[in-house]
Amino acid sequence: MALLTPLPFVTRVSAIEFDARSLNMPDEVEVIRGLRGVYFDTTSASFVDGEQGRLIYRGYNIHDLAENSTAEETFYLLMYGQLPTTSELAAFDKKLKGSREIPDEVISVIRLVQNAHPMDVLRTAISALAGTDPSADITDMSVEGSRDKGIRLTAQAPTIVAYHHRIRQGLEPIGPRADLSHAANFLHMLTGTEPTEDESGLMDTDFVLHAEHGANASAFSARVTAGTQADVHAAITAAIATLKGPSHGGAAEEVMKMAMEIGEESAAEKYVSDVLGSGGRIMGFGHRVYKAEDPRARHLRARCQKLGEERGDPKWFRILSRVAEAMEPYKARGIHVNVDFWAGSIYHLLGLPEDIFVSIFALGRIPGWTLQVTEQLDNNILIRPLLKYEGPEDMEYVPIHQR
């Protein structure tokens, strides 16, 4: 396997000694808003090659993993740094299956906040799990201890999402089954019906594709939190809170809303023209990093078409295909279809409600967040950037009765 060529570190930002007792900020400071293009650490977790449209997990191409691996195997790869042997995978799978149950106290929390958005419920329940975690020391921030907590959260989070969805409909939750895979068990708890092999395979691939993606906003939040030596539950809670924002997660939900608004295949081209002509954007296109095709997208496109035909509902695939055709000219500007474009229609065809689409994204990403946290802890440092002060100085304080 060829080694990846290390990327050169950006040198635009120099270390500056800042005396808090003085407001004399050096004039030569260059402010990089949003930290765009700034490398804050090294990683062996994943490599997102935006120019070539490549995604690498621990040295393995996402195309190989999406076509050959399972969610459980990919989660192991991310968390432990290597593909598992048969016995290692069996032990890991047993550990996941044995961690799916959530305590009654957390179920009570879900019932209490059942009317909230599913991401708010997931965030709140993950935080509540910190008080019931079976580890001897919830504040244990060792790499091994943090990984174990992350494995438990990976197993428990689907239960939270599924239980909440049923509770808010007035239905009793369906407990996890140890004879089903990670993906199949989630669908069964959510819908009450055991999924077909194709259905569980689709969800499995979706988890693989969403598992890790570098120092995106939510992963950065997790690392910042871990950098303070807060516990893993706090770091994952911070990541979920960050993912909720529509500028990071939520695109799959918006794509499906767009498809429904278009309504018919013949209306797609005019819709695209009207939206772009009014200064809007087409959801599911473009990416902060990828200037070539998002390598994850192709693995969902064919599956979306097949699922639509099997369900006797090919309409959504045809609408989205026409949207993609209308967007072809924008490839020259580096605007390509991304993974969320096809994910939304797949979730819809599986009968899943739109407001849990971003929660499903979170379920797939927890192993990646866990990896980011453990990598941070392996050589921890407080992440503390500076802000360039441009406000007034030497203001005279006026007592309140004289204002």
DRENDO-1510 file (C-alpha; in Angstrom, 1 decimal, always signed):
<recs>
REC; n; res; u; v; w
REC; 1; MET; +0.0; +0.0; +0.0 .
REC; 2; ALA; +1.5; +3.3; -1.0 .
REC; 3; LEU; +2.1; +5.8; +1.7 .
REC; 4; LEU; +0.3; +9.1; +1.6 .
REC; 5; THR; +2.5; +12.1; +0.9 .
REC; 6; PRO; +2.3; +14.4; +4.0 .
REC; 7; LEU; +0.7; +17.7; +3.3 .
REC; 8; PRO; +2.9; +20.8; +4.0 .
REC; 9; PHE; +1.9; +22.7; +7.0 .
REC; 10; VAL; +0.5; +26.2; +6.5 .
REC; 11; THR; +2.9; +28.8; +7.8 .
REC; 12; ARG; +0.7; +31.9; +7.4 .
REC; 13; VAL; +0.0; +32.0; +11.2 .
REC; 14; SER; +3.0; +32.5; +13.4 .
REC; 15; ALA; +3.1; +32.0; +17.2 .
REC; 16; ILE; +2.7; +35.4; +18.9 .
REC; 17; GLU; +3.4; +36.1; +22.6 .
REC; 18; PHE; +0.5; +38.2; +23.8 .
REC; 19; ASP; +0.7; +40.0; +27.1 .
REC; 20; ALA; -2.8; +40.1; +28.5 .
REC; 21; ARG; -1.8; +43.2; +30.5 .
REC; 22; SER; -1.4; +45.2; +27.4 .
REC; 23; LEU; -3.6; +45.8; +24.4 .
REC; 24; ASN; -0.7; +46.4; +22.0 .
REC; 25; MET; -1.6; +43.8; +19.4 .
REC; 26; PRO; +1.1; +43.4; +16.7 .
REC; 27; ASP; +0.0; +45.0; +13.4 .
REC; 28; GLU; +1.5; +42.1; +11.4 .
REC; 29; VAL; -1.0; +39.5; +12.7 .
REC; 30; GLU; -2.9; +37.9; +9.8 .
REC; 31; VAL; -6.3; +36.8; +10.9 .
REC; 32; ILE; -7.5; +33.6; +9.2 .
REC; 33; ARG; -11.3; +33.8; +9.7 .
REC; 34; GLY; -12.8; +30.4; +10.3 .
REC; 35; LEU; -9.3; +28.9; +10.5 .
REC; 36; ARG; -9.6; +28.1; +6.9 .
REC; 37; GLY; -6.5; +26.3; +5.5 .
REC; 38; VAL; -4.9; +26.2; +9.0 .
REC; 39; TYR; -3.3; +22.9; +10.2 .
REC; 40; PHE; -3.6; +22.7; +13.9 .
REC; 41; ASP; -2.2; +19.1; +14.4 .
REC; 42; THR; -1.3; +15.9; +12.6 .
REC; 43; THR; -3.5; +12.9; +12.2 .
REC; 44; SER; -3.5; +9.2; +11.1 .
REC; 45; ALA; -7.3; +9.1; +11.2 .
REC; 46; SER; -8.3; +10.1; +7.7 .
REC; 47; PHE; -7.2; +12.0; +4.6 .
REC; 48; VAL; -9.6; +14.2; +2.8 .
REC; 49; ASP; -8.1; +15.0; -0.6 .
REC; 50; GLY; -10.4; +17.7; -1.9 .
REC; 51; GLU; -8.5; +18.3; -5.1 .
REC; 52; GLN; -8.5; +14.7; -6.3 .
REC; 53; GLY; -11.8; +13.7; -4.7 .
REC; 54; ARG; -10.3; +11.0; -2.4 .
REC; 55; LEU; -11.2; +9.9; +1.1 .
REC; 56; ILE; -8.9; +7.7; +3.1 .
REC; 57; TYR; -9.7; +6.0; +6.4 .
REC; 58; ARG; -6.5; +4.8; +8.2 .
REC; 59; GLY; -4.8; +4.3; +4.8 .
REC; 60; TYR; -7.8; +2.5; +3.1 .
REC; 61; ASN; -9.7; +4.1; +0.2 .
REC; 62; ILE; -13.3; +4.7; +0.9 .
REC; 63; HIS; -14.3; +3.0; -2.3 .
REC; 64; ASP; -12.8; -0.3; -1.1 .
REC; 65; LEU; -14.4; +0.1; +2.3 .
REC; 66; ALA; -17.8; +1.0; +0.9 .
REC; 67; GLU; -17.8; -2.0; -1.4 .
REC; 68; ASN; -16.2; -4.6; +0.8 .
REC; 69; SER; -16.4; -3.7; +4.5 .
REC; 70; THR; -19.2; -3.5; +7.1 .
REC; 71; ALA; -20.0; -0.8; +9.6 .
REC; 72; GLU; -18.6; -2.9; +12.4 .
REC; 73; GLU; -15.4; -3.7; +10.6 .
REC; 74; THR; -14.9; +0.0; +9.6 .
REC; 75; PHE; -15.6; +1.2; +13.2 .
REC; 76; TYR; -13.0; -1.2; +14.4 .
REC; 77; LEU; -10.5; +0.1; +11.8 .
REC; 78; LEU; -11.1; +3.6; +12.9 .
REC; 79; MET; -10.9; +3.0; +16.6 .
REC; 80; TYR; -8.0; +0.6; +16.7 .
REC; 81; GLY; -6.0; +1.6; +13.6 .
REC; 82; GLN; -6.1; -1.6; +11.7 .
REC; 83; LEU; -8.5; -4.0; +10.0 .
REC; 84; PRO; -9.6; -6.7; +12.5 .
REC; 85; THR; -9.0; -10.4; +12.3 .
REC; 86; THR; -12.0; -12.7; +12.4 .
REC; 87; SER; -11.7; -13.2; +16.2 .
REC; 88; GLU; -11.1; -9.5; +16.8 .
REC; 89; LEU; -14.2; -8.5; +14.8 .
REC; 90; ALA; -16.3; -11.1; +16.6 .
REC; 91; ALA; -15.1; -9.8; +20.0 .
REC; 92; PHE; -15.8; -6.2; +18.9 .
REC; 93; ASP; -19.2; -7.1; +17.6 .
REC; 94; LYS; -20.1; -8.8; +20.8 .
REC; 95; LYS; -19.0; -5.7; +22.7 .
REC; 96; LEU; -21.2; -3.5; +20.6 .
REC; 97; LYS; -24.2; -5.8; +20.9 .
REC; 98; GLY; -23.8; -6.0; +24.6 .
REC; 99; SER; -23.8; -2.2; +25.0 .
REC; 100; ARG; -27.0; -1.4; +23.1 .
REC; 101; GLU; -29.4; -1.1; +26.0 .
REC; 102; ILE; -29.9; +2.3; +27.7 .
REC; 103; PRO; -30.8; +2.7; +31.4 .
REC; 104; ASP; -34.3; +3.5; +32.5 .
REC; 105; GLU; -33.2; +6.9; +33.8 .
REC; 106; VAL; -32.1; +7.9; +30.2 .
REC; 107; ILE; -35.4; +6.6; +28.8 .
REC; 108; SER; -37.2; +8.8; +31.3 .
REC; 109; VAL; -35.1; +11.8; +30.0 .
REC; 110; ILE; -36.2; +10.9; +26.4 .
REC; 111; ARG; -39.8; +10.9; +27.5 .
REC; 112; LEU; -39.4; +14.2; +29.2 .
REC; 113; VAL; -38.0; +15.9; +26.1 .
REC; 114; GLN; -39.8; +13.9; +23.5 .
REC; 115; ASN; -41.3; +17.0; +21.8 .
REC; 116; ALA; -37.8; +18.4; +21.0 .
REC; 117; HIS; -35.9; +18.0; +17.7 .
REC; 118; PRO; -34.4; +14.5; +17.5 .
REC; 119; MET; -30.9; +16.0; +17.5 .
REC; 120; ASP; -31.7; +17.9; +20.8 .
REC; 121; VAL; -33.0; +14.6; +22.2 .
REC; 122; LEU; -29.9; +12.7; +21.1 .
REC; 123; ARG; -27.6; +15.4; +22.5 .
REC; 124; THR; -29.4; +15.5; +25.8 .
REC; 125; ALA; -29.6; +11.7; +26.2 .
REC; 126; ILE; -25.9; +11.2; +25.4 .
REC; 127; SER; -25.1; +13.8; +28.1 .
REC; 128; ALA; -27.4; +11.9; +30.5 .
REC; 129; LEU; -25.6; +8.7; +29.8 .
REC; 130; ALA; -22.5; +10.1; +31.5 .
REC; 131; GLY; -24.2; +9.7; +34.8 .
REC; 132; THR; -25.0; +6.0; +34.2 .
REC; 133; ASP; -21.8; +4.8; +32.4 .
REC; 134; PRO; -20.6; +1.5; +33.8 .
REC; 135; SER; -16.9; +2.6; +33.8 .
REC; 136; ALA; -15.4; +2.9; +37.2 .
REC; 137; ASP; -14.3; +6.5; +36.5 .
REC; 138; ILE; -16.4; +8.6; +34.1 .
REC; 139; THR; -13.6; +11.2; +34.1 .
REC; 140; ASP; -11.0; +8.6; +32.9 .
REC; 141; MET; -9.4; +10.3; +29.9 .
REC; 142; SER; -6.9; +7.6; +29.0 .
REC; 143; VAL; -7.0; +6.6; +25.4 .
REC; 144; GLU; -8.2; +3.1; +26.2 .
REC; 145; GLY; -10.8; +4.2; +28.6 .
REC; 146; SER; -12.1; +6.9; +26.2 .
REC; 147; ARG; -12.2; +4.4; +23.4 .
REC; 148; ASP; -14.3; +2.0; +25.5 .
REC; 149; LYS; -16.8; +4.8; +26.3 .
REC; 150; GLY; -16.9; +5.7; +22.6 .
REC; 151; ILE; -17.7; +2.1; +21.7 .
REC; 152; ARG; -20.6; +2.1; +24.2 .
REC; 153; LEU; -21.9; +5.4; +22.8 .
REC; 154; THR; -21.7; +4.0; +19.3 .
REC; 155; ALA; -24.0; +1.1; +20.4 .
REC; 156; GLN; -26.3; +3.2; +22.5 .
REC; 157; ALA; -26.9; +6.1; +20.2 .
REC; 158; PRO; -29.1; +4.2; +17.7 .
REC; 159; THR; -31.2; +3.0; +20.6 .
REC; 160; ILE; -31.7; +6.6; +21.7 .
REC; 161; VAL; -32.8; +7.7; +18.2 .
REC; 162; ALA; -35.1; +4.7; +17.7 .
REC; 163; TYR; -36.7; +4.9; +21.2 .
REC; 164; HIS; -37.4; +8.6; +20.8 .
REC; 165; HIS; -39.0; +8.2; +17.4 .
REC; 166; ARG; -41.4; +5.6; +18.8 .
REC; 167; ILE; -42.1; +7.4; +22.1 .
REC; 168; ARG; -43.1; +10.6; +20.4 .
REC; 169; GLN; -45.6; +8.6; +18.3 .
REC; 170; GLY; -47.2; +7.2; +21.4 .
REC; 171; LEU; -45.6; +3.7; +20.8 .
REC; 172; GLU; -43.6; +1.5; +23.1 .
REC; 173; PRO; -39.9; +1.3; +22.3 .
REC; 174; ILE; -38.7; -1.9; +20.7 .
REC; 175; GLY; -35.6; -3.3; +22.5 .
REC; 176; PRO; -32.4; -4.1; +20.7 .
REC; 177; ARG; -31.8; -7.6; +19.3 .
REC; 178; ALA; -28.4; -9.3; +19.6 .
REC; 179; ASP; -28.9; -11.4; +16.5 .
REC; 180; LEU; -29.0; -8.4; +14.2 .
REC; 181; SER; -26.1; -6.3; +12.8 .
REC; 182; HIS; -25.6; -2.7; +13.9 .
REC; 183; ALA; -27.5; -1.4; +10.9 .
REC; 184; ALA; -30.3; -4.0; +10.8 .
REC; 185; ASN; -30.9; -3.6; +14.6 .
REC; 186; PHE; -31.3; +0.1; +14.2 .
REC; 187; LEU; -33.9; -0.2; +11.4 .
REC; 188; HIS; -35.7; -2.9; +13.4 .
REC; 189; MET; -35.9; -0.8; +16.5 .
REC; 190; LEU; -37.0; +2.2; +14.5 .
REC; 191; THR; -39.7; +0.6; +12.3 .
REC; 192; GLY; -40.7; -2.5; +14.2 .
REC; 193; THR; -40.1; -4.6; +11.1 .
REC; 194; GLU; -37.0; -6.7; +10.5 .
REC; 195; PRO; -35.3; -5.1; +7.4 .
REC; 196; THR; -34.4; -7.0; +4.3 .
REC; 197; GLU; -30.8; -7.7; +3.5 .
REC; 198; ASP; -30.7; -5.0; +0.9 .
REC; 199; GLU; -32.3; -2.5; +3.4 .
REC; 200; SER; -29.9; -3.2; +6.2 .
REC; 201; GLY; -27.0; -3.2; +3.6 .
REC; 202; LEU; -28.0; +0.3; +2.5 .
REC; 203; MET; -27.9; +1.6; +6.1 .
REC; 204; ASP; -24.6; -0.3; +6.7 .
REC; 205; THR; -23.0; +1.4; +3.7 .
REC; 206; ASP; -24.3; +4.8; +4.9 .
REC; 207; PHE; -22.7; +4.3; +8.3 .
REC; 208; VAL; -19.4; +3.4; +6.6 .
REC; 209; LEU; -19.5; +6.5; +4.3 .
REC; 210; HIS; -20.3; +8.9; +7.2 .
REC; 211; ALA; -17.9; +7.4; +9.8 .
REC; 212; GLU; -15.0; +9.9; +9.6 .
REC; 213; HIS; -14.1; +13.0; +7.7 .
REC; 214; GLY; -11.2; +14.9; +9.1 .
REC; 215; ALA; -11.3; +18.1; +11.1 .
REC; 216; ASN; -14.8; +19.2; +10.2 .
REC; 217; ALA; -16.7; +21.5; +12.5 .
REC; 218; SER; -18.1; +18.7; +14.8 .
REC; 219; ALA; -14.8; +16.8; +15.0 .
REC; 220; PHE; -13.0; +20.0; +15.9 .
REC; 221; SER; -15.6; +20.7; +18.6 .
REC; 222; ALA; -14.9; +17.2; +20.0 .
REC; 223; ARG; -11.2; +17.8; +20.0 .
REC; 224; VAL; -11.5; +21.2; +21.6 .
REC; 225; THR; -13.6; +19.6; +24.4 .
REC; 226; ALA; -11.2; +16.7; +24.8 .
REC; 227; GLY; -8.4; +19.2; +24.9 .
REC; 228; THR; -9.8; +20.6; +28.2 .
REC; 229; GLN; -9.7; +17.0; +29.6 .
REC; 230; ALA; -13.5; +16.9; +29.8 .
REC; 231; ASP; -15.0; +13.4; +29.5 .
REC; 232; VAL; -15.8; +11.6; +26.3 .
REC; 233; HIS; -19.6; +12.1; +26.8 .
REC; 234; ALA; -19.0; +15.8; +26.9 .
REC; 235; ALA; -16.9; +15.7; +23.7 .
REC; 236; ILE; -19.5; +13.7; +21.8 .
REC; 237; THR; -22.3; +15.9; +23.2 .
REC; 238; ALA; -20.4; +19.0; +21.8 .
REC; 239; ALA; -19.9; +17.3; +18.5 .
REC; 240; ILE; -23.6; +16.5; +18.2 .
REC; 241; ALA; -24.5; +20.1; +19.1 .
REC; 242; THR; -22.2; +21.3; +16.3 .
REC; 243; LEU; -23.5; +18.9; +13.8 .
REC; 244; LYS; -27.1; +20.1; +14.3 .
REC; 245; GLY; -26.3; +23.4; +12.6 .
REC; 246; PRO; -27.5; +23.4; +8.9 .
REC; 247; SER; -24.1; +24.7; +7.7 .
REC; 248; HIS; -22.6; +21.4; +8.8 .
REC; 249; GLY; -25.3; +18.7; +9.0 .
REC; 250; GLY; -28.8; +18.7; +7.7 .
REC; 251; ALA; -28.2; +18.7; +4.0 .
REC; 252; ALA; -29.9; +15.3; +3.4 .
REC; 253; GLU; -33.1; +16.6; +4.9 .
REC; 254; GLU; -33.0; +19.7; +2.8 .
REC; 255; VAL; -32.4; +17.7; -0.4 .
REC; 256; MET; -35.5; +15.7; +0.2 .
REC; 257; LYS; -37.5; +18.8; +0.9 .
REC; 258; MET; -36.2; +20.2; -2.4 .
REC; 259; ALA; -37.2; +17.0; -4.3 .
REC; 260; MET; -40.7; +17.3; -2.9 .
REC; 261; GLU; -41.0; +20.9; -3.8 .
REC; 262; ILE; -39.9; +20.1; -7.4 .
REC; 263; GLY; -42.6; +17.4; -7.5 .
REC; 264; GLU; -42.1; +16.1; -11.0 .
REC; 265; GLU; -39.1; +15.1; -13.1 .
REC; 266; SER; -40.0; +17.6; -15.8 .
REC; 267; ALA; -39.9; +20.6; -13.4 .
REC; 268; ALA; -36.3; +19.9; -12.2 .
REC; 269; GLU; -34.5; +22.0; -14.8 .
REC; 270; LYS; -36.7; +25.1; -14.3 .
REC; 271; TYR; -36.4; +24.8; -10.5 .
REC; 272; VAL; -32.6; +24.8; -10.7 .
REC; 273; SER; -32.6; +27.7; -13.0 .
REC; 274; ASP; -35.0; +29.7; -10.9 .
REC; 275; VAL; -33.1; +29.0; -7.6 .
REC; 276; LEU; -29.7; +29.8; -9.0 .
REC; 277; GLY; -31.1; +32.9; -10.9 .
REC; 278; SER; -32.4; +34.3; -7.6 .
REC; 279; GLY; -29.0; +33.8; -5.9 .
REC; 280; GLY; -30.0; +30.7; -4.0 .
REC; 281; ARG; -28.2; +27.4; -3.8 .
REC; 282; ILE; -29.1; +23.8; -4.8 .
REC; 283; MET; -28.9; +21.6; -1.7 .
REC; 284; GLY; -26.6; +18.6; -1.9 .
REC; 285; PHE; -24.1; +20.3; -4.2 .
REC; 286; GLY; -20.7; +21.7; -3.3 .
REC; 287; HIS; -18.5; +21.0; -0.4 .
REC; 288; ARG; -16.1; +23.0; +1.8 .
REC; 289; VAL; -13.3; +20.7; +1.0 .
REC; 290; TYR; -14.0; +18.8; -2.2 .
REC; 291; LYS; -13.4; +20.5; -5.5 .
REC; 292; ALA; -13.8; +17.3; -7.4 .
REC; 293; GLU; -16.6; +14.7; -6.9 .
REC; 294; ASP; -17.3; +13.7; -3.3 .
REC; 295; PRO; -16.0; +10.1; -3.5 .
REC; 296; ARG; -18.8; +8.9; -1.1 .
REC; 297; ALA; -21.6; +10.0; -3.4 .
REC; 298; ARG; -21.3; +7.3; -6.1 .
REC; 299; HIS; -21.9; +4.5; -3.6 .
REC; 300; LEU; -25.3; +5.9; -2.8 .
REC; 301; ARG; -26.5; +6.8; -6.3 .
REC; 302; ALA; -26.8; +3.3; -7.7 .
REC; 303; ARG; -28.3; +2.1; -4.4 .
REC; 304; CYS; -30.9; +4.9; -4.5 .
REC; 305; GLN; -31.9; +3.9; -8.0 .
REC; 306; LYS; -32.2; +0.2; -7.1 .
REC; 307; LEU; -34.2; +0.9; -3.9 .
REC; 308; GLY; -36.6; +3.2; -5.7 .
REC; 309; GLU; -37.3; +0.5; -8.4 .
REC; 310; GLU; -37.7; -2.2; -5.8 .
REC; 311; ARG; -40.2; -0.1; -3.8 .
REC; 312; GLY; -42.1; +0.9; -7.0 .
REC; 313; ASP; -41.3; +4.5; -6.3 .
REC; 314; PRO; -38.5; +5.6; -8.8 .
REC; 315; LYS; -39.8; +9.2; -8.9 .
REC; 316; TRP; -37.4; +10.6; -6.4 .
REC; 317; PHE; -34.3; +9.2; -8.1 .
REC; 318; ARG; -35.5; +10.5; -11.4 .
REC; 319; ILE; -36.1; +14.0; -10.0 .
REC; 320; LEU; -32.7; +14.1; -8.4 .
REC; 321; SER; -31.0; +12.7; -11.5 .
REC; 322; ARG; -32.5; +15.6; -13.5 .
REC; 323; VAL; -31.3; +18.1; -10.9 .
REC; 324; ALA; -27.8; +16.6; -11.2 .
REC; 325; GLU; -28.0; +16.9; -15.0 .
REC; 326; ALA; -29.0; +20.6; -14.7 .
REC; 327; MET; -26.0; +21.2; -12.4 .
REC; 328; GLU; -23.5; +19.6; -14.8 .
REC; 329; PRO; -22.2; +23.0; -16.1 .
REC; 330; TYR; -21.2; +23.9; -12.5 .
REC; 331; LYS; -18.7; +21.1; -12.3 .
REC; 332; ALA; -16.2; +23.4; -14.0 .
REC; 333; ARG; -16.5; +25.7; -10.9 .
REC; 334; GLY; -15.7; +22.8; -8.6 .
REC; 335; ILE; -19.4; +22.3; -7.6 .
REC; 336; HIS; -20.2; +18.6; -7.6 .
REC; 337; VAL; -22.8; +16.4; -6.0 .
REC; 338; ASN; -22.0; +15.5; -2.4 .
REC; 339; VAL; -22.9; +12.4; -0.3 .
REC; 340; ASP; -26.0; +14.0; +1.2 .
REC; 341; PHE; -27.7; +14.4; -2.2 .
REC; 342; TRP; -28.6; +10.8; -2.5 .
REC; 343; ALA; -28.7; +9.9; +1.2 .
REC; 344; GLY; -31.9; +11.9; +1.8 .
REC; 345; SER; -33.9; +10.0; -0.9 .
REC; 346; ILE; -32.6; +6.6; +0.5 .
REC; 347; TYR; -33.8; +7.5; +4.0 .
REC; 348; HIS; -37.1; +8.6; +2.6 .
REC; 349; LEU; -37.6; +5.4; +0.6 .
REC; 350; LEU; -36.7; +3.4; +3.8 .
REC; 351; GLY; -39.7; +5.2; +5.4 .
REC; 352; LEU; -37.7; +7.3; +7.8 .
REC; 353; PRO; -38.9; +10.7; +8.9 .
REC; 354; GLU; -37.1; +13.7; +7.6 .
REC; 355; ASP; -36.3; +15.2; +10.9 .
REC; 356; ILE; -34.1; +12.2; +11.9 .
REC; 357; PHE; -31.9; +12.4; +8.8 .
REC; 358; VAL; -29.2; +14.4; +10.5 .
REC; 359; SER; -29.4; +12.1; +13.6 .
REC; 360; ILE; -28.6; +9.2; +11.3 .
REC; 361; PHE; -25.5; +11.1; +10.1 .
REC; 362; ALA; -24.5; +11.5; +13.8 .
REC; 363; LEU; -24.9; +7.8; +14.5 .
REC; 364; GLY; -22.4; +7.0; +11.7 .
REC; 365; ARG; -20.0; +9.7; +12.8 .
REC; 366; ILE; -19.7; +8.7; +16.5 .
REC; 367; PRO; -16.8; +6.2; +15.8 .
REC; 368; GLY; -15.0; +9.0; +14.0 .
REC; 369; TRP; -15.5; +11.5; +16.8 .
REC; 370; THR; -14.3; +8.8; +19.2 .
REC; 371; LEU; -11.1; +8.4; +17.1 .
REC; 372; GLN; -10.7; +12.2; +17.0 .
REC; 373; VAL; -11.0; +12.4; +20.8 .
REC; 374; THR; -8.5; +9.5; +21.5 .
REC; 375; GLU; -6.1; +10.9; +19.0 .
REC; 376; GLN; -6.3; +14.3; +20.7 .
REC; 377; LEU; -5.8; +12.6; +24.1 .
REC; 378; ASP; -2.7; +10.7; +22.9 .
REC; 379; ASN; -0.7; +13.9; +22.8 .
REC; 380; ASN; -3.1; +16.3; +24.4 .
REC; 381; ILE; -2.8; +20.1; +24.3 .
REC; 382; LEU; -5.3; +22.8; +25.1 .
REC; 383; ILE; -6.7; +24.2; +21.9 .
REC; 384; ARG; -6.6; +28.0; +22.6 .
REC; 385; PRO; -6.4; +30.3; +19.5 .
REC; 386; LEU; -6.4; +34.0; +19.8 .
REC; 387; LEU; -8.7; +36.8; +18.7 .
REC; 388; LYS; -7.2; +40.0; +17.3 .
REC; 389; TYR; -8.7; +42.8; +19.4 .
REC; 390; GLU; -10.0; +45.8; +17.3 .
REC; 391; GLY; -12.2; +47.5; +19.9 .
REC; 392; PRO; -11.8; +50.7; +21.8 .
REC; 393; GLU; -9.1; +51.2; +24.5 .
REC; 394; ASP; -8.9; +53.3; +27.7 .
REC; 395; MET; -12.6; +53.9; +28.0 .
REC; 396; GLU; -13.4; +56.0; +31.1 .
REC; 397; TYR; -15.8; +54.3; +33.5 .
REC; 398; VAL; -18.8; +56.4; +34.3 .
REC; 399; PRO; -20.8; +55.5; +37.4 .
REC; 400; ILE; -24.3; +54.3; +36.7 .
REC; 401; HIS; -26.0; +57.3; +38.3 .
REC; 402; GLN; -24.1; +59.6; +35.9 .
REC; 403; ARG; -25.0; +57.8; +32.6 .
</recs>
